[in-house]
Amino acid sequence: MIIYNVTVKIDTKIERDWLEWMQNIHIPKVMESGCFTGYDIMRLRYPKDDEGRTFAFQYYCTDMEQLEKYHRDYAVELQRAHAEKYGSQVAAFRTILERLDKKEVTG
């Protein structure tokens, strides 16, 4: 499994508006691409940063071909829309991870 990880630091003043926009507009458009099987949204809890909030979005896809399709056909427009709406109030970086193993312990 391939995980497309997007880490985003935002200005605290826009947190509520930005998160609602991400959940209601941006992520549905990402998922409409058909390139991902699911996603997780996480908020950084530690270390605390008084200057902003940090979030991680992990999108799951079955193989690199799907991720390459997303980058080729969808990413530029979606990133442009994000930048137009929030500009310098947001800084993002992206990484690609490969899951080698996963085990959940039930109790």
Steps between C-alpha positions, in 0.01 A plus 500: 500500500616850416425789737505854368568711808429873494617692808354848533574778747233768519450832672287441813263781395370298206489155662123453514429641152793314343416164657134528396608587145742208493236253624208629293663620177862397449507140625178402318658628176819304571294185560290561185820446300456128564873468572472437876328232706472708817659766717576606857515850647725557798586803712844531658465495879864525604711702488263794529560796273359836607545641150280252317337159479638201313289235330588186306278360228574146392342380178521127421543351154567151376809574291728772365313507170191634677704766678671599175156530336387728783807720462469510122125560471377665823764629743597823325146636487415397857821650639438819302149536648642449850773760444252752357271466800758499782827628351779568749285400799584139416824311437494140376746229415434160351659160545433156356509202734478129434332281761709191564299350784199578717365326807228615734478364851152441635439465857 
